[in-house]
Amino acid sequence: MKNGLWLLTGNMVYAISQWLILVVLSKFFTKDELGSYFFALAIVAPLALLFSLKLPNLVVVLEESLVGQKSIFFCRFLLSLILIFCSYIIYFLFFNENTNISILISVLIYKILEQNDDVIAAYFQKCFLFKNIFILKLWRSIIYLIFIFLCCLLFNNIENILIISTFGYSVFWILRNRRFIQFSSLSKEKKYLIHYFKSGYYLALSSSISSLSVSGVRLYIGYVLGNSVLAIYGVISYTLTIFSIVVAALGQYFLPLFVKDKNNFKKFKYHLVKSQIFMLFIGLLCVLISFFAGDFLLGLFYGSDYGSYGLYLCLIFIANIFKSSSALMGTAVTAKNIYNFQLKFTIISLILTLILVPIFVLKFNILGAFLALVAVAFFEWLLYIFFFKQLMRDFIDENL
């Protein structure tokens, strides 16, 4: 339980710092300017997950001989180059009028450093050094937030603020983590790269499609309704990201336990039920707070322009409960080395999102986007429930 608290605290600190960045930017800039930042996030997020290959999960799950630091970080470096290239291509082809290239570069650099941190954290996780993960996330959270805040006091242009803050944070990151910056050759690491690709492809593609369901809604709203409306949707829907970070902490804590007891039905089921109870408690608490005080809290933190959308906040937390329950079930199944089911479910979820969001938005405007997210999250949760019931039956049959 102590290890779980280190993880949860670290992830909460990170989540709060990212939220505070939005609060600071909303105080200094217009909804249209903030919307351009969300647009850049929406472009990068699904691509970053696609080219993550879920390396942190592989570090924990795969055998020690397959996850040497030099091989993993070389793979991370190559994937980062591909991420940059693909992000630029998509930006210049489709969205160069919706956000600024400086904002996109800032988001890209920070995301790449964040993914490297996640790999470092995975080695700590593998050795149950959860306090080290907390310290890593604490530094990452505080330093970048400080850079953003100071730049907001010194400059009045959101592009300059983000690029200068990101550059400053990059220098700090390199100085702190220079021992993890390792180089190798493609020919030497080829066999490991192929293994990582085969092991992480389904998980990464599944996560990317799941992210695309969220980011795609943002891109659609920004493209159709404008960046000002996107800013409203973005600050509220960001709770999906914050909540997923908290759930990720639960997943990080329970994944080694799932792996350890993957052949013990009673213990495996116990860990699963325990993780779901923790998640449900946090989720229901958030729903109650948003229902009774949503308008007040949004107005307090983001300003009067955002203070009448408490209903949307409540809806997003309801969607969070279903998505988070599904994510924890997915983590449990991953521990049993079953990967491809998530890809099928997320493709179905993406298709459903592509169908429902335009219909709901056209009928209910921005409210429709939140209603569509709840409907899609609930349907995806039902898929996980049916799949997991079958898996448990197979688990019981194997142990009879």
Order of alpha helices (4+ residues) and beta strands (2+ residues): alpha-alpha-alpha-alpha-alpha-alpha-alpha-alpha-alpha-alpha-alpha-alpha-alpha
